[in-house]
Amino acid sequence: MDLANKYLGAREVTGVLITHSHADHFAGILGVVTVADVDSGKVPVLAPEHFVDEALNENVLAGNVMNRRATYMYGNLLKPSPTGIVTTGLGAALSMGTTGFIVPTVNICNSGEVHTIDGVEIEFQMTPGTEAPAEFVFYLPKFKALCMSEITSHHLHNVYTLRGAQVRDALAWSQQINESIELFGARLEIQFACHHWPIWGRVEALEYLSKQRDLYKFIHDQTLRLANKGFTKEEIAERVQLPEALGGEFYNRGYYGSLHHNTRAVYVKYLGYFDGNPSTLYALPQSESASAYVEYMGGVDAIMVRIKKDFLAGKYRWVAEVLNHVVMHNVELVEPRALLADTLEQLGYQSESAPWRNFFLCGALELRHGLPESSKYAASEGIAQGMPLKNLFQLMAVRLMPSKCEQLSLHINLQMTDSSSQWLLSIENSVLNAYENKQSATPTATLKSDTLSIKRMFFGLTSAVTLVQEDKLSVDGDLQALAVLGELFDAFPRRFPIVTPRVGDEAAMK
């Protein structure tokens, strides 16, 4: 905002368009508007239908594991250098600022909707289930400019993102780009998007859009062609190659997503992770199979003699596969860890995809230096303020530890003092359910407080004792229920190991 105001002239924010449900497109909203301005109606916030659920389900319910993997994908822990992080593929680096959330005031639900904000007419096209579960693109008639959000960019995008997320629909992605061409192609002069640079000129923009469309359709079609011949996702990934008409374009190269993992994603979208071979249906977990592999290969010393030759021969993919077994068998062995780190480093240097490079180099970093300093995962104040209660209770259910509540029956009435909202929290059968506009006739306890205080308490940003002392919370019934409730939920370490064994795997359900 400071940069824009300095060079374009100072101006107020009179509206916010959230194009889709990924955090880099909504979590900075408190940097440009205040909650008060949105609540008062001064600044409208427009977002695609189902944005709230999709944004919070993806970025909160699986938020900790996704954030941990994102440190690998975006190379947060690597230093910028020729042997470290170069880019994220999508941009120079990932923002490390604070995050926030505001519920939109206007939901865009249909293609063809037109809204005017501050005198600017905006025409919307819905593109759900493509690059994001909830997304739209929009056209500005006055400027003959089409914003493709993140449906198009100057690289091959991720049909499946390595940080972890739902597999995307490559066919729908292609079809939505084609719909954009049909809706706006005859009217546009400029094509731009949320990442990368614009394209000026109708001819140039339409050629770009057409080849981005065909890029995703080619990956979709050829993956299924080979799947229908019986090839597995790994075999398909080795066989599919882009034709020169597509692969020869700079903006179709795998600088972000890769052809190799996108073909596997299409396979999983249609057929799931199982390849149909019964030998892989009930495989041992990695920590157990690793020791068996090492024993069958003749032990660590025998493996190291052979694998060093393969390393010198440049067989890095095979070396990484074998040494992963050794490290998972005994993480304390220095020589295998060091050679695996060298191997991952070489794979990283050879990667066209920046996320691939970052994953390999971050793996090497963990092997050499161990885990970085960690803390417990918790949502930020900004997320807590904006998150609806429904989504908060979904997150609490994910954190519930079965062993702590196996014989427990707990019913807590929640009554909001700043609204007519009421909720019933129920824990039975080691499952937490939340029911809106419902109360128990015989509750374990009844809590009365304002909505924000309730959210801050359940997020761990404040305590029940503190709220009672501040006269922000009253409790009727069993006071011990709150103490019991606080002991039922798991805490997630932000920096769990990825390329070394997970300590305590056997206690995962305890």
C-alpha positions as CSV (number, residue, x, y, z in Angstrom):
1,M,0.0,0.0,0.0
2,D,2.8,2.4,0.8
3,L,4.5,1.6,-2.5
4,A,1.2,2.2,-4.4
5,N,0.4,5.4,-2.6
6,K,3.9,6.8,-3.1
7,Y,4.0,6.2,-6.9
8,L,0.4,6.2,-7.9
9,G,-0.9,8.8,-5.6
10,A,-2.6,8.3,-2.2
11,R,-6.1,7.0,-2.3
12,E,-8.5,5.2,0.0
13,V,-9.4,1.6,-0.3
14,T,-13.1,1.6,-1.3
15,G,-13.5,-2.2,-1.9
16,V,-11.7,-5.5,-1.7
17,L,-12.0,-8.4,-4.1
18,I,-10.8,-11.7,-2.8
19,T,-10.4,-13.9,-5.8
20,H,-10.0,-17.2,-4.2
21,S,-9.6,-19.3,-1.0
22,H,-5.8,-19.5,-0.8
23,A,-4.1,-17.7,2.1
24,D,-1.8,-15.5,0.0
25,H,-5.0,-14.0,-1.5
26,F,-6.9,-13.2,1.7
27,A,-4.7,-13.4,4.8
28,G,-3.2,-9.9,4.3
29,I,-6.6,-8.2,4.3
30,L,-6.1,-6.4,7.6
31,G,-3.2,-4.6,6.0
32,V,-5.5,-2.7,3.7
33,V,-8.8,-2.4,5.6
34,T,-10.0,-2.5,9.2
35,V,-12.7,-4.7,10.6
36,A,-14.7,-1.6,11.6
37,D,-14.7,-0.2,8.0
38,V,-16.0,-3.5,6.7
39,D,-18.6,-4.0,9.5
40,S,-19.9,-0.5,9.0
41,G,-20.4,-1.1,5.3
42,K,-17.9,1.6,4.3
43,V,-15.7,-1.0,2.5
44,P,-17.4,-3.9,0.7
45,V,-15.5,-7.2,0.6
46,L,-16.4,-9.4,-2.4
47,A,-15.5,-13.1,-2.6
48,P,-16.7,-16.2,-4.4
49,E,-19.5,-18.4,-3.0
50,H,-18.3,-20.9,-0.4
51,F,-15.1,-18.9,0.2
52,V,-15.3,-18.9,4.0
53,D,-15.7,-22.7,4.3
54,E,-13.1,-23.5,1.7
55,A,-10.5,-21.0,3.0
56,L,-10.8,-22.1,6.6
57,N,-11.1,-25.8,5.8
58,E,-7.9,-25.8,3.8
59,N,-5.9,-23.4,5.8
60,V,-7.0,-24.2,9.3
61,L,-8.2,-27.8,9.6
62,A,-5.0,-29.1,8.0
63,G,-3.2,-25.9,8.7
64,N,-0.3,-27.2,10.7
65,V,0.8,-30.1,8.4
66,M,0.3,-27.8,5.4
67,N,2.3,-25.0,6.9
68,R,5.1,-27.4,7.8
69,R,5.3,-28.8,4.3
70,A,5.0,-25.2,2.9
71,T,8.3,-24.4,4.7
72,Y,9.9,-27.0,2.4
73,M,7.9,-26.0,-0.7
74,Y,8.7,-22.3,-0.5
75,G,12.2,-22.7,1.0
76,N,11.5,-20.5,4.0
77,L,14.5,-21.9,5.9
78,L,17.0,-21.6,3.0
79,K,19.2,-18.7,2.4
80,P,18.9,-16.9,-1.0
81,S,22.0,-18.0,-3.1
82,P,23.0,-20.0,-6.1
83,T,23.0,-23.1,-3.8
84,G,20.0,-22.1,-1.8
85,I,16.6,-20.7,-2.6
86,V,16.3,-18.9,-6.0
87,T,12.6,-18.3,-6.1
88,T,9.4,-20.1,-5.0
89,G,8.5,-20.6,-8.7
90,L,5.3,-18.5,-8.1
91,G,7.3,-15.4,-7.0
92,A,10.5,-14.3,-5.3
93,A,9.6,-15.4,-1.8
94,L,6.8,-16.3,0.6
95,S,5.5,-13.4,2.7
96,M,6.2,-14.1,6.4
97,G,3.8,-11.4,7.7
98,T,0.9,-11.9,10.0
99,T,-2.4,-13.3,8.9
100,G,-6.0,-12.2,9.2
101,F,-9.5,-13.1,8.1
102,I,-12.7,-11.1,7.4
103,V,-16.0,-12.7,6.4
104,P,-17.0,-11.2,3.0
105,T,-19.9,-8.9,2.8
106,V,-20.8,-9.8,-0.8
107,N,-20.8,-13.4,-2.1
108,I,-20.5,-13.7,-5.9
109,C,-22.5,-16.8,-6.9
110,N,-23.2,-16.7,-10.6
111,S,-21.2,-16.0,-13.8
112,G,-22.4,-12.8,-15.4
113,E,-23.0,-11.0,-12.2
114,V,-22.0,-7.3,-12.5
115,H,-21.2,-5.1,-9.5
116,T,-20.0,-1.5,-9.4
117,I,-17.5,-0.4,-6.8
118,D,-16.5,3.3,-6.6
119,G,-17.7,3.8,-10.2
120,V,-15.8,0.8,-11.6
121,E,-18.0,-1.8,-13.3
122,I,-16.9,-5.4,-12.7
123,E,-18.2,-8.5,-14.5
124,F,-17.6,-11.8,-12.8
125,Q,-17.1,-15.4,-14.0
126,M,-17.3,-18.3,-11.5
127,T,-14.4,-20.8,-11.7
128,P,-14.9,-23.1,-8.7
129,G,-13.0,-26.4,-8.3
130,T,-10.1,-25.3,-10.6
131,E,-7.0,-23.7,-9.1
132,A,-8.9,-23.3,-5.9
133,P,-12.2,-24.8,-4.5
134,A,-13.8,-21.3,-4.5
135,E,-12.6,-18.8,-7.1
136,F,-13.8,-16.3,-9.6
137,V,-12.2,-14.2,-12.4
138,F,-13.4,-10.8,-13.5
139,Y,-13.5,-8.4,-16.4
140,L,-13.3,-4.6,-16.3
141,P,-15.3,-3.3,-19.3
142,K,-14.0,0.3,-18.9
143,F,-10.4,-0.9,-19.3
144,K,-11.0,-3.9,-21.5
145,A,-9.0,-5.8,-19.0
146,L,-9.5,-9.4,-17.9
147,C,-8.2,-10.6,-14.5
148,M,-7.7,-14.4,-14.5
149,S,-7.0,-14.5,-10.8
150,E,-4.7,-17.5,-10.5
151,I,-6.3,-19.7,-13.2
152,T,-3.5,-18.6,-15.5
153,S,0.1,-17.7,-14.8
154,H,3.4,-17.6,-16.5
155,H,4.3,-21.3,-15.8
156,L,2.7,-24.7,-15.4
157,H,0.7,-24.5,-12.1
158,N,0.0,-27.3,-9.6
159,V,-2.8,-29.7,-10.3
160,Y,-1.7,-31.0,-6.9
161,T,0.4,-28.7,-4.7
162,L,3.3,-30.2,-2.8
163,R,2.4,-28.4,0.4
164,G,-0.7,-30.6,0.5
165,A,-4.2,-29.7,-0.5
166,Q,-7.1,-31.3,-2.4
167,V,-6.3,-32.5,-5.9
168,R,-7.5,-30.0,-8.4
169,D,-9.6,-30.8,-11.5
170,A,-7.4,-30.3,-14.6
171,L,-10.3,-30.8,-17.0
172,A,-12.5,-28.2,-15.2
173,W,-9.5,-25.9,-15.1
174,S,-9.1,-26.2,-18.9
175,Q,-12.8,-25.7,-19.5
176,Q,-12.9,-22.6,-17.3
177,I,-10.1,-21.0,-19.3
178,N,-12.0,-21.7,-22.5
179,E,-15.2,-20.2,-21.0
180,S,-13.2,-17.0,-20.2
181,I,-12.1,-16.9,-23.9
182,E,-15.7,-17.2,-25.0
183,L,-17.0,-14.7,-22.6
184,F,-14.4,-12.0,-22.8
185,G,-12.0,-12.9,-25.7
186,A,-13.7,-10.5,-28.2
187,R,-13.6,-7.6,-25.7
188,L,-10.3,-7.8,-24.0
189,E,-7.1,-5.8,-24.7
190,I,-5.2,-6.7,-21.5
191,Q,-5.0,-10.0,-19.6
192,F,-3.6,-9.9,-16.1
193,A,-3.6,-12.0,-13.0
194,C,-2.7,-12.1,-9.3
195,H,0.8,-13.4,-10.0
196,H,3.3,-12.4,-12.7
197,W,3.0,-9.8,-15.4
198,P,0.2,-8.7,-17.8
199,I,-0.1,-9.5,-21.5
200,W,-1.0,-6.6,-23.8
201,G,-2.9,-7.1,-27.0
202,R,-5.9,-9.2,-27.9
203,V,-4.0,-11.6,-30.2
204,E,-1.2,-12.2,-27.8
205,A,-3.6,-12.7,-24.9
206,L,-5.8,-15.1,-26.7
207,E,-2.8,-17.2,-27.9
208,Y,-1.6,-17.3,-24.3
209,L,-5.0,-18.3,-22.9
210,S,-5.5,-20.9,-25.5
211,K,-2.2,-22.6,-24.8
212,Q,-2.7,-22.5,-21.1
213,R,-6.1,-24.1,-21.6
214,D,-4.6,-26.8,-23.8
215,L,-1.7,-27.4,-21.3
216,Y,-4.1,-28.6,-18.6
217,K,-6.3,-30.5,-21.0
218,F,-3.3,-32.3,-22.5
219,I,-2.1,-33.4,-19.0
220,H,-5.7,-34.6,-18.2
221,D,-6.3,-36.4,-21.4
222,Q,-2.9,-38.2,-21.7
223,T,-2.9,-39.3,-18.1
224,L,-6.2,-41.0,-18.5
225,R,-5.3,-42.4,-21.9
226,L,-2.4,-44.3,-20.3
227,A,-4.3,-45.1,-17.1
228,N,-6.9,-46.8,-19.3
229,K,-4.1,-49.0,-20.7
230,G,-3.2,-50.1,-17.2
231,F,-0.2,-47.9,-16.4
232,T,0.2,-46.7,-12.8
233,K,0.7,-43.1,-11.8
234,E,4.4,-43.5,-11.5
235,E,4.7,-45.1,-14.9
236,I,2.5,-42.4,-16.4
237,A,4.6,-39.7,-15.0
238,E,7.7,-41.1,-16.8
239,R,5.9,-41.3,-20.1
240,V,3.9,-38.1,-20.6
241,Q,5.8,-35.3,-22.4
242,L,4.4,-32.0,-23.7
243,P,4.3,-31.4,-27.4
244,E,6.6,-28.7,-28.6
245,A,3.7,-26.4,-29.3
246,L,2.9,-26.3,-25.6
247,G,6.1,-27.2,-23.9
248,G,8.1,-24.8,-26.0
249,E,6.3,-21.8,-24.5
250,F,8.0,-20.1,-21.5
251,Y,4.7,-19.7,-19.7
252,N,4.0,-23.5,-19.9
253,R,7.2,-24.6,-18.3
254,G,7.3,-26.4,-15.0
255,Y,8.9,-23.6,-12.9
256,Y,6.2,-24.1,-10.3
257,G,4.1,-27.2,-10.9
258,S,5.8,-30.1,-12.7
259,L,4.5,-32.3,-15.5
260,H,5.7,-35.3,-13.4
261,H,3.7,-34.7,-10.3
262,N,0.7,-33.2,-12.1
263,T,0.1,-36.4,-14.1
264,R,0.1,-38.3,-10.9
265,A,-2.4,-35.9,-9.5
266,V,-4.8,-36.5,-12.3
267,Y,-4.5,-40.2,-11.7
268,V,-5.3,-39.8,-8.0
269,K,-8.2,-37.4,-8.8
270,Y,-9.9,-40.2,-10.7
271,L,-8.5,-43.4,-9.2
272,G,-7.2,-42.6,-5.8
273,Y,-3.8,-43.4,-4.3
274,F,-4.1,-47.2,-4.7
275,D,-2.6,-48.6,-7.9
276,G,-4.7,-51.8,-8.0
277,N,-1.8,-54.1,-7.2
278,P,-2.8,-56.1,-4.1
279,S,0.8,-56.2,-2.9
280,T,0.6,-52.4,-2.2
281,L,-2.9,-52.5,-0.6
282,Y,-1.7,-53.3,2.9
283,A,1.9,-52.2,2.9
284,L,3.9,-51.7,6.1
285,P,4.4,-48.2,7.4
286,Q,7.7,-46.6,6.5
287,S,9.3,-46.9,9.9
288,E,8.8,-50.7,9.9
289,S,9.6,-51.5,6.3
290,A,12.8,-49.5,6.4
291,S,14.5,-51.9,8.9
292,A,13.4,-54.9,6.9
293,Y,14.8,-53.4,3.7
294,V,18.1,-52.7,5.4
295,E,18.3,-56.3,6.7
296,Y,17.4,-57.8,3.3
297,M,20.0,-55.7,1.6
298,G,22.7,-57.1,3.8
299,G,22.9,-54.4,6.4
300,V,24.1,-50.8,6.5
301,D,27.8,-51.5,5.7
302,A,26.9,-53.5,2.6
303,I,24.5,-50.9,1.4
304,M,27.0,-48.1,1.8
305,V,29.6,-49.9,-0.3
306,R,27.2,-50.2,-3.2
307,I,25.3,-47.0,-2.9
308,K,28.5,-44.8,-3.0
309,K,29.1,-46.2,-6.5
310,D,25.6,-45.3,-7.6
311,F,26.0,-41.8,-6.2
312,L,29.2,-41.3,-8.2
313,A,27.4,-42.6,-11.3
314,G,24.7,-39.9,-10.8
315,K,21.8,-42.4,-10.0
316,Y,20.5,-39.9,-7.5
317,R,16.8,-41.0,-7.6
318,W,17.8,-44.5,-6.7
319,V,20.3,-43.5,-4.1
320,A,17.7,-41.3,-2.3
321,E,15.2,-44.2,-2.3
322,V,17.7,-46.6,-0.7
323,L,19.3,-44.2,1.8
324,N,15.9,-43.1,3.0
325,H,15.4,-46.7,4.2
326,V,18.8,-46.5,6.0
327,V,18.0,-43.2,7.7
328,M,14.5,-44.3,8.7
329,H,16.1,-47.5,10.1
330,N,18.7,-45.7,12.2
331,V,18.7,-41.9,12.1
332,E,21.9,-41.7,14.3
333,L,24.1,-43.1,11.5
334,V,26.1,-40.0,10.3
335,E,27.5,-41.3,7.0
336,P,24.2,-42.4,5.5
337,R,22.6,-39.1,6.6
338,A,25.4,-37.1,5.0
339,L,25.3,-39.0,1.7
340,L,21.5,-38.7,1.6
341,A,21.8,-34.9,2.1
342,D,24.3,-34.7,-0.7
343,T,22.0,-36.7,-2.9
344,L,19.0,-34.6,-2.2
345,E,21.1,-31.5,-2.9
346,Q,22.0,-32.8,-6.3
347,L,18.4,-33.6,-7.1
348,G,17.5,-30.1,-6.1
349,Y,20.2,-28.5,-8.4
350,Q,18.8,-30.5,-11.3
351,S,15.1,-29.4,-10.7
352,E,13.4,-27.0,-13.1
353,S,10.5,-26.7,-10.6
354,A,11.4,-24.3,-7.8
355,P,9.2,-26.2,-5.2
356,W,11.0,-29.4,-6.2
357,R,14.3,-27.7,-5.7
358,N,13.2,-26.2,-2.4
359,F,11.9,-29.6,-1.1
360,F,15.2,-31.3,-1.9
361,L,17.4,-28.6,-0.4
362,C,15.2,-28.3,2.7
363,G,15.5,-32.1,3.1
364,A,19.3,-31.8,3.0
365,L,19.1,-29.0,5.5
366,E,17.1,-31.1,8.0
367,L,19.5,-34.1,7.6
368,R,22.5,-32.0,8.2
369,H,21.3,-29.6,11.0
370,G,18.2,-31.3,12.4
371,L,14.9,-29.5,13.1
372,P,14.7,-25.8,13.5
373,E,13.4,-24.3,16.8
374,S,9.7,-25.1,17.1
375,S,6.6,-24.0,18.9
376,K,3.0,-25.2,19.1
377,Y,0.7,-24.5,16.3
378,A,-2.0,-21.9,17.0
379,A,-4.2,-19.7,14.9
380,S,-3.4,-15.9,15.0
381,E,-5.5,-13.2,16.6
382,G,-6.5,-12.1,13.1
383,I,-7.8,-15.5,12.2
384,A,-9.5,-15.9,15.5
385,Q,-11.4,-12.6,15.1
386,G,-12.7,-13.4,11.7
387,M,-13.4,-17.1,11.9
388,P,-17.0,-18.1,12.3
389,L,-17.8,-20.3,15.3
390,K,-18.9,-23.2,13.0
391,N,-15.3,-23.4,11.6
392,L,-13.8,-23.0,15.0
393,F,-15.7,-26.1,16.3
394,Q,-14.6,-28.1,13.3
395,L,-11.0,-27.3,14.2
396,M,-11.5,-28.3,17.8
397,A,-12.9,-31.7,16.6
398,V,-9.8,-32.3,14.6
399,R,-7.7,-31.7,17.8
400,L,-9.7,-34.0,20.1
401,M,-7.6,-36.9,21.5
402,P,-9.7,-40.2,21.6
403,S,-7.9,-41.7,24.6
404,K,-8.7,-38.7,26.8
405,C,-12.5,-38.9,26.3
406,E,-13.2,-42.6,25.6
407,Q,-15.7,-42.8,28.5
408,L,-16.6,-39.2,28.6
409,S,-20.1,-37.6,28.0
410,L,-19.9,-33.9,28.0
411,H,-22.6,-31.4,27.0
412,I,-21.8,-27.7,27.1
413,N,-24.3,-24.9,26.3
414,L,-22.8,-21.8,24.8
415,Q,-24.9,-18.6,24.9
416,M,-23.5,-15.4,23.3
417,T,-24.1,-12.2,25.1
418,D,-23.5,-10.0,22.0
419,S,-26.0,-11.8,19.8
420,S,-28.8,-14.3,19.9
421,S,-26.5,-17.1,18.8
422,Q,-26.5,-20.3,20.9
423,W,-24.5,-23.5,20.5
424,L,-24.4,-26.9,22.0
425,L,-21.0,-28.6,22.2
426,S,-21.3,-32.4,22.7
427,I,-18.5,-34.9,23.3
428,E,-19.6,-38.5,23.1
429,N,-18.0,-41.6,21.5
430,S,-14.7,-39.8,21.4
431,V,-16.2,-37.3,18.8
432,L,-16.9,-33.6,19.2
433,N,-20.1,-32.3,17.6
434,A,-21.3,-28.7,17.6
435,Y,-25.0,-27.9,17.0
436,E,-26.1,-24.4,16.2
437,N,-29.3,-23.0,17.7
438,K,-29.6,-26.0,20.1
439,Q,-29.3,-26.3,23.9
440,S,-29.2,-29.3,26.2
441,A,-31.9,-29.5,28.8
442,T,-29.4,-31.1,31.2
443,P,-26.0,-29.6,30.3
444,T,-22.8,-30.3,32.1
445,A,-22.3,-26.6,32.1
446,T,-23.6,-23.4,30.5
447,L,-21.2,-20.7,29.4
448,K,-22.2,-17.1,28.7
449,S,-19.8,-14.7,27.0
450,D,-19.4,-12.6,24.0
451,T,-18.4,-14.3,20.7
452,L,-14.9,-13.0,20.5
453,S,-14.1,-14.0,24.0
454,I,-15.4,-17.5,23.4
455,K,-13.3,-17.8,20.3
456,R,-10.2,-16.5,22.0
457,M,-10.7,-18.9,24.9
458,F,-11.0,-22.0,22.6
459,F,-8.1,-20.9,20.5
460,G,-5.9,-20.7,23.7
461,L,-5.4,-16.9,23.3
462,T,-6.9,-16.4,26.7
463,S,-8.1,-18.6,29.6
464,A,-11.5,-19.1,31.2
465,V,-10.0,-17.9,34.6
466,T,-8.9,-14.6,32.9
467,L,-12.3,-14.1,31.3
468,V,-14.1,-14.8,34.6
469,Q,-11.8,-12.3,36.3
470,E,-12.6,-9.7,33.6
471,D,-16.3,-10.3,34.0
472,K,-16.5,-11.5,30.4
473,L,-17.5,-15.1,31.2
474,S,-20.0,-16.7,33.5
475,V,-20.3,-20.4,34.2
476,D,-23.4,-22.2,35.4
477,G,-23.1,-25.9,36.4
478,D,-20.0,-28.0,36.7
479,L,-17.0,-25.7,36.9
480,Q,-14.7,-28.7,36.5
481,A,-16.1,-29.2,33.0
482,L,-13.9,-26.3,31.7
483,A,-10.8,-27.8,33.3
484,V,-11.7,-31.2,31.8
485,L,-12.4,-29.7,28.4
486,G,-9.0,-28.0,28.3
487,E,-7.2,-31.4,28.7
488,L,-8.9,-33.1,25.8
489,F,-7.2,-31.4,22.9
490,D,-4.0,-32.2,21.2
491,A,-1.2,-29.6,20.5
492,F,0.6,-29.8,17.1
493,P,4.3,-29.1,16.9
494,R,5.0,-26.7,14.0
495,R,8.4,-28.2,13.1
496,F,7.8,-32.0,13.0
497,P,10.4,-34.1,11.1
498,I,9.9,-34.9,7.4
499,V,13.0,-36.7,6.2
500,T,13.8,-38.3,9.6
501,P,11.7,-40.7,11.7
502,R,8.7,-39.3,13.5
503,V,9.2,-39.9,17.2
504,G,6.1,-41.3,18.9
505,D,4.3,-42.6,15.8
506,E,3.1,-45.6,17.9
507,A,1.2,-43.1,20.2
508,A,-0.6,-41.2,17.4
509,M,-4.0,-42.3,18.6
510,K,-3.3,-41.8,22.3
